[in-house]
Amino acid sequence: MSLLHQLAATIEARKTADPDSSWTAKLLAKGPEKAAEKFGEEAVEAIIEAVKGDRDRLAAEAADVLYHLLVMLAARDVTLDEVLAELARRQGTSGIAEKAARRD
């Protein structure tokens, strides 16, 4: 099991945890909109670190982004495997061709 799969499983388990005992449970209890908001905040922080060029801070913020992405997905019952399947479906397809296909 990959580290991301382990993290996704932990997040899934926190759905039923007491919000006072877990940051993840607290975030999930606030609903998908709050999870999405927090993901957006972390993404902006990662962008800022990317622009600044601080590799260590960017790595730390990217970890936050991945965690909060998984929380946001869990809040809407989208699994990591579903996301990975979509990436697999796109593999070998030009990004330009893939974007053009979405316009149809």
N, C-alpha and C positions, 0 to 999 in steps of 0.2 A: 504494500500500500504506500503510495507516495505521500510526502509531507502534506501536500495540498488536500489529498483525499482524507488524511487523518484530521486535518484542521476542519474540513467540511463536515466530517462525522461528529466532531466535538461540537461544532456550531449547531448541528441538527439535534444533538442530545440536549443542548441548552434551551431548546424551544419549550421544554416542559419544566425547566429549572425555576427556582424562586428568583425573581428579578433582583431581590436584595442580596443574593449570593453570587451573582455573576454579571459582569458588564455585558456579555453577549445576551444573556436572558433579559436584561434590562432594556437593551437596544431593541431586541425582537418584540418585547412587550409593548413598545411604543409604536409599533406598526411599520409596514413597508415604506411609508413615506419618510419616516425618521431615518430608517436604514439607508434609504437613497440619499437623503440630505447629508448624512455622515460620510457616505462614500464620496459624494461630490466634494465635500470639504477636504477629505484626504487626497483626492485626485489633484485639487488645486495646490495643496502643499507639496505634492510630488513634482508638479510642474514648476513651482517656484525653485525647488532644489535643483531641478534639471537645468534651469536657466542660470542659476548661481554657479553650477559646476562642482558642487560639493558631493563627491561620489558616495561617501559614507552616509551623509544625510539623505541623499537620494535613495540609497538602498533601504534605509530605515523607513522612509516615507512610502516606498514601493511596497514594503512588507505590510504597512498599514492599509494601503490601497487594496492589496490582495485579500487581506482579512475582511475588510469592510465590503468588498465585492461579494465575497462568499456569504456574508451576513445578509446583504441585500438580496442575493439570489435565494437564500433560505427563507427569507421573509415572504417571498412570492412562490415558494415551493418549486424552484428551478434548481436542478441538481448540477453539480460539477460535471458529472458524466454527460449531461445534455449539452453543456457548453463545449466539452471536449469533442463530442460527436459532431457538433457544428463546425468546429475547427478542422476536424478530420475530413468532413465533407468538402470544405473549401481548399484543403491541401492540394497543391498542384495546379490551382487555378490562379491565374494572374489577378492581382488586386484590382487592376484596371477593369478586367473583364467581369470580376465579381461585383464591383460597384455598378457597372453598366447594367448588369442583369437585375439589380435591385430596382432600377428605374422603371422596369416594365410594369 
